[in-house]
Structure formats: C-alpha cells, structure tokens
C-alpha cells in the first residue's frame, strides 16, 4: 500500500476541493446505486473480497461511478497502482509505465494495476500496446469508458477483460447522493418541498453533475431553496445526449421503433429528445425518409413525399423553425399504414442479384441501337406491350437460366390493397395468354 503511486491524490492541501471530491464514497458500502454490479457474489465484489484482481473495462455513462470504483481499487489493492487519462497522456507515456510494470513483475513478482480513464480515446492500433503486458500478467488493466466497448475496444483486448456495466443513476438515487452531501458537508440550507427532487432531475442521472449543480446553487443563492430558485441558478438544463456515441444510436432506434409501432406520442417524445439536445435535423430527416420506404412503402406512397417535403423544410427554414415540420412528419409516419413488403422484396432480390450476377440479360429485352447488335439478335422477338390488348403481353424477363421469382408481396394495408388488385389483374391476363397459346 505504501508503494502505490497516488496519482489520484493532489499534492499539498488545497482548500478549494470541489464538493463532488469531498463527498466521494470511501467504501463499496458508501456507493449509491449499481446494486447489480456490487451485489454479493458478483465479479467485482469477489475481487474486492479476495484481493485478486483481473483486467476489466468499466462501461457506463458520465457520473455513474467509474472513477470512484477505480479509487476504491487503489485504496484497497496491495499492488502498485498507476492512473492515466487517455485525454492527457500519449500512448508513449503509457508504454513507458508498462515497461516499468514488466520490470516490477520480473524483479518482485508483483503486477501493476493500470487505470486508464476514457480508454476509448486511444485508437485501436494504440490499444494493441496493452495486449502483451496484460497477457504476461505485468499489468491489470482497468479501463473506464462512456462508449460501447464492443465498438471502441479492440476484440483481442476486450476478450481479456471483464466488461462491468454501470447503469445511469435514477433520480431517487441522485437525491440520496445530494442529501448525503449536504449532511456530510455541513450545509445549513432549507430545501422547500420538491426542490431536492427537482435538483436531482436536472442532472440526467449524472452524480458529478448533480453535486456540481448543488455547489453552484449554494454559492450563488441565499435563503430557502425552492424550485424557482434552482431554475434561476442553473439557468438552462443541459440534456444528456452524445451525438457521436451510443446514446445517439439508442435514441434514433427508439424513434424508429416507436414509429414502426404506430406510437405517435412516443415518436414525438424521442424526436424532441434529439432535437432539444442539438441533434442535426438533417440526420433525423434522412432516417425518417428511409423509414418511409422501409416500413411504409406503397402502403402509403405519400409517406415518402411527406418525408421529402420535411427535408426541404429543414433546408429552407433551419432550426428551430423546422421542428414542427419534423413533428408533422413523425406523426404522419406513425399513423400511416405499415408494410415492409418493399424492404423484404428488395433484400431477396439483392441476394439473388449477387448470386446470379454472371447471368446475361435475355436477348429479346436488350436494346439494339446498332446494326451489329441487331445482327446478333439483340431485341429480336421483343413484344411491345402497347401493341396488345390491355397494353400487356407476357414475356419472361428474368435471365434465361434463372427461374422467375416473386419478391414483392403487397400487404393488405393501405394503398397496397390497390397494388395487389393490379398485380392480380396482370396475373390473370398472363394466364389467359398462356391458355390461348395452349389451344
């Protein structure tokens, strides 16, 4: 313990330590939330109980307790402990420490715990540098990330680590953290009914943000704390959203699936979550245009027209004026009849196209703009449909060595009922033509 590198601890005795640091948990029992991760018998709890440490990735949203857990590991582990932030150091600095760790292993038979905050900031080739030292046992890697490690940590490294998931803290858990901070810091301010709950809600499940907000509130206001006082002190709530991270994809998925489920109310909610957090409206409308074809298609041909109109409104108006145009589109798509017949039909056609791309176009449906092509029978025996009754004449239009296929099967919903009637009509004409040829 005495030989640990206490990089978490500031030098000297500063007097302006933030509240979030002053009330940080000092033991596992002190942690609020994360019951599943810290339950008796869990992987992490067994490590704390046994003192036998394995490499791990701590994955969770901001303010969920990743750094707190790392500090607790530093506090109890009987190993050399070194901490870095991937934002502040280069991989060269980390390599130097890992070589020291390897010397420590060979000379004293003792591993080094290496904590890397925001490990996803190291690119995948840089992460390769950890592999040898993790495999040799020289380092026990503890990485912390807000990003999905499935995408941000190389598979070889991920397979050598336990992935420990921290959940976003609930509002009532944030409220408990705030109440405890007030008690431990000796803060003597009266909170009116509902004020503490309202303050907790402003954090978006981020304990650090909640404590920073509390500290700002206490420093800039006097007297009893009410909801109105909090609103004035914090000015504007900052919504939790990461336009490049996993939450970006989670929210667009929620919007897409709400519309697919014809839930206009949930669709409006997820749209507002994205727009009010600063998401690019063009990204949203691109996804909605895709939805109009993938999940509605010809069940309502106007869906794509509505999506294109919304895209034009976003271009012409910009934000925030275009938000109602997007809301109009979301409600239209949610309440439109649904069909994925075009989506599944095209997918099957694409699979066949890849498998049969070597098959040529039948000669009779090839164009023949030159004499040579006509001489080679391009376009020979082609039947011009408009010259026949009903402007229809059956000919095989698939490759000669490929059987005809049915890819598009219209649903019974919306305009596709009419499309079905048309397809059935042409099928009837084809049957009549075949019967006449058989006579």
N, C-alpha and C positions, 0 to 999 in steps of 0.2 A: 504493500500500500504506500509506503513512504517513497518508493522509487517511481511512482506514477508521474507521468507528465501532465500536470494540471492545467491544460490549455483552456479549460472552461473558466478557470478562476481568474479574475482580473488581478493585476499586480497592485499593491498598496491597498488602501482602504477608502475607496471613493464614497462620497456621501450622497450622490445623486443616482443611486441604482434605481432603475425603473421598478414600478410596483410588481410587474409580472415576474421579475427576477427575485424580488424579496419574498414572494409568497409561493415560489416554485415548490412542488412536492419534494419531500426528503426521503420518502419511502414508497414502496408499492401500495401500501395501505392508504397513503395520502392522495393517491390518484383518483380523480373523479371520472367515471365513465370507463369504457374499454373493458367491461366485465368479462366478455368472451375471451379476449386476448390474455387477461390476467387471472382467469379462473384457476382454481386448484387443479393441478394435473395438466395444465396447458404447457406447450413447449417452452414459452418464456418463463413461466413460473417455475418449471423444473430446472431451468438454467440458473435462476436466482437461488433456488434452494440448494442445488448441488455444487454451484460454483464451476460447473463445466460448461464452457461457452462454445457455441457454434456460430459460424458466419450467418448473418441474417440481413434481410432488407426490410426496413420499417417503412411501410407504404401507407400514407394517409394524408388527408387534407391539411392545410395550414392550421396551426394551433390545436392539433389533436393530441399532442404529447410525444412526438418522436424524439425531440431533443431532450425532453425530461427523462425519458427512458434511457437514453444514452448517458446522461449524467448519473442516473442511478446505477447503471452498469459500472461506470467509472468509480463510483463511491464504494461499491462492494467487491469488485473484482480484484483478486490478488495477482494481477498481471499489469505489465506496463500498458498504459493507455495513452493514445495519441489521437487528437481530433483535428480535422481539417474541414474547411468548407470548400467545395468544388468551385465556388464563385470567386474565392480569394486566392487560391493557390493554383499552380500548374501541376500537371501530371509529373513533371520533372521533380518537383519538391516531394511528391508522394513516393516516387520511385526511390529517392534517397532514403526516406524513412523506412521503406520496405526492405532495403538492403541492410539497414541497421537492425531491423527486426530479424532478418535471416541470421545475422551475426549473433544476436541475442539468443536465438534458438540453438545454434550450434555450440555457443560458448557456455550457456547457462541452462539449456534445455527448457526455455520458457518462451511461450508465444507472446505476441503483442496484439492488443486489441486496437484496431484502427477504425475510428469513426469518421465517415465521410458524409457530411451533410450535403444534400442536393446532388447526390451521386449521378443523377441523370444528366448533369451539366458536362460530365466527361463523355466524349463521343465513344463510339463502340470500339474503335481501334485503341483508344486510350485505356478503355476498360480491360483490354487484353492483358495489360501490365499486371493486373491483380492476380491473374489465374495461377501463375507459378507459385506465388507466395501463399495463396490460400490452400493450394494442393499440398504444399510442403508442410503446412502447419505453422509457418512462421508468423502469419497474421490471422487473427479472427476478424473478419471484415464485418463491420456494422454500417450499412448504408441507409441513409434516410432520403426519401423522395416523395414528392407530391404527385408524381407522374406514374402511370401504369407501368410497372416494371416489365410486363410482358413485351412492351414496345421499346422501353428505354434502357433496359439492361440486357447485355448480350446473353444468349441462351446458355453458353458454357459457364458463365459466372452465376447465372440465376439457378442453374441446376445444383450448384454447390452451396446454396444459401437457403435458409428458411425464409419464406416470404410471410411476414407478420403484418396483418392488415389492421390499421387503426380506423375506427369509424368517426364520422363527423359528430361532434358533441351535440346532444339535444339541448333545447332551450332551458329545460329544468336543470340539466347538469351545469350549464353555464351559470345559471342563477345561483346554484350551490357554490360554485367557484368564487363568484363575486361576493357572496355573503361571507364566505370564509376569509376572503382577502380583507374585507372591511374589519372583521373581527381581529385578525392577526396583525393588521397594520395599525390598529387602534384608532380607526377613523370614526369620528363622532359627528355623523350627519344623519338626519332623519329622512328616510325614504317614504314617500307617500304611497298609498295603495296602488299597486300596478306599476310603480316606477321601476322597481328592480326587474320585474318580468319584461317590461318594455326595453330596458337597457340590455338585457340578455338577448332579446330578439334581434337587436341591431348588429350582433357580432357574426351572424351567419354560421354559428357553430364553431367559431374560432376563439379559443380561450385567451390567447395572447391579445387578440384584437379587443376582446371584451374588457380585459384588465387595463389595456391602454386607454380605451374609451372612458373607463371609470376614473383613471388617473387624470385625464384631460378634464372630465366633468368636475372633479373635486378642485382642480387648480383654477378653473375659470368661472365658477359659480359660488354663490353663498346661500345660506339658509336651507330650508327644506328642499329636497329633491323631488320634483314632480315630473310627469311625462312631458309637460310643456318645457320645463327647464332642460330636460335631456334633449328634446328636439332642437332647442335653441343652441345648446352647447355643441352638439355633434353636427349641426347644420344639415348635412345630407347623408343619408345612408348609402354606403357603398355596397352594391350587391355582389355576392360571391359569384365569380364567373371567370373561367380561364379560356380565352378564345382560341388557344392553341393546344390545350391539354385535354385530358379525358372528359372533363365536365362539358366541354364544347360538344363532343360527340354524344355524351349522355343526353344532353338537352335536345339536340336535333332529333335523336332517336325517340325521345319522349313525344316530341311534336308530331313526328311521322306516324308513330303508333297510335297516338290519340286520334289523328285524322282518319287513319285506317279503320279505327273502331267507331267512327262516326260520332265522336265525342267533341262537339264544338266548344263546350265550356273548357275542357282540359286543353284543347288546342289553343284557345285564346290565352290561357294561363302560361303555357310553355312559350308561346310567341312573345308574350310580354316579358317573361323572364329573360329571354335572349335579347330583345330589343333594348330594354331598360338597362341591361348590363353592357351595352355598347357593341353587340354583335353586328357585323357587316350585314346590312339588309339584303345586299345582292347575293350573299351566300345563302340566306334563308330562301329568297325567291327562286334561286337555282334549284334548291332541294324541293321546293313546292312544285316547280314545273316538272321535275322528274316524277313526283308523286302523282301529278295529274295524268300522266301516261301510264305509270306503273300500276297504280291502284284503282284508277277510274277508267281510263282509256275510253273506248267507244260506248261505255255505259252512259257517259255524258260527254259528248265531244266538245261542249262548251267549257269544260274544265280547263283544258289546255289554253283555250282562248282567254279565259279569265286570268290564268297564270301569266301569259304574255302581257296582258294589259297591266297587271300589277307590276311586272318588271319594268314596263315603260313608265309607270307612275313613280317608281323608286328612282329611276334615272332622271326624270323631269323634275320631281318635287324634292328629292333628297329627304333626309331625316331632320326633324321628327315628323314633318308633314305627311310622309308616306306611310306612317304607321297604321292609319285607318285603312288605306288601300290593302295593306298586308293582312289586316284583321278581316276585311271583307273577303279576301281570297281564302283565308283559313276557314271561315265559316262556310263558304261555298263548297270547298273541298270536303269538309267534314260532313256536310248534309247531302252531298251528291251520291247517287247510286254507285256502288263499288264493283269493280271487276278487275281481276289480274290476268284476264284471258290473253291480252296482248303481250304482257310480260312473259307468261309461261310459253306462249306460242313462239315468240321470238327466241327465247332461250333454247327451245327444242330445235328451231330452225338453225340457230347458230351452231349448235352441237353437230347437226347433220352437215352443215356447210364446211366445218373444219374436217370432218371425217371423209367427205366426198369432194374435196376441192380439186381433185385431179380429173373429175368427170367433165367433159366438154358440154357446151351448150348445144342442144339439138339443132341440126341444120335448118329445119323449117322455121325456127323462130330467130335465126340470125339475120342481121341486116346485110344487104348486098349492094353497097354503093358503087362497086366497080365491076367491070366485065369479068375479070378473073374470078371474083367471088361468086358471081352468078354461074360461071362455068363450073365452079366447084360445088354447085348446088346449094349455096347459101340462100336461104329464103324460099327454096323450092317447096311447093305444095302448101305454103302457108295460107290459111283461111282467114280472110279479112272479116272480122266479126260483123262489121256494119253492113255487109252484103247479104246477111242471112236474116231470116225471120227472128224477131225478138232481139236482133243485134247480138246474137250469141251463136257460137259454133264451138263445140268441144274439140280440143286437141290436147294431146299430152304435152305439157310444158316443163316437166322435170327432165333431168338428164336421161338419155336412153337407157343407161344401165342402172337406173335407180327407180325404185317403186315410188308411186305417188304417195304423198304423206298428207295428213291433216294436222296442222299446227294450231290454228286458231279456232277455238270453240267458244262462240259467244255465250255469255251468261244469260240468265232470264231477267236481268235487271236493266231498267232504264232503256236507253236507245238501243242497246244490244238485242232487245227483243225484235226490233225492226231489222237489225242486221241479220239476225237468224232467219227471218222471213225471206230476205233477199238471197241468202246462201241456199236455203231450201228450194227457192224458185229456180235458181240456176242448176241445182242438182236434179230437179225434175226435168228441165229441158235436156240436160245431158242424157238422162235415162230414156227420154223419148227418142233422142237421136240414135242412141245405141239400139233401141228396139227396131227402128226403121231400117238400120243397116243390117239387122239380123233377118229381116224378111226376105 
